[in-house]
């Protein structure tokens, strides 16, 4: 059961990462929020590598 939930979360994170990469903002304030969101996603994805 946990493995299925983990796989769903992993796929969701990958989808969010792709969306953020495609919709990268160009103004400073939006870029800060984008960078924070991307950092959180990448940090959580690192947990799945172990």
C-alpha angles and dihedrals in degrees: 000000000000091000091057092049091047091051091050091050091048092052091046091052092049090051092050091049092052091048091051092048091052094046102045110162125227105208121085101243094046090046091055091053090045092051092049092050093046091049092053092049093048091047092054092045089056088062090061092055093066 
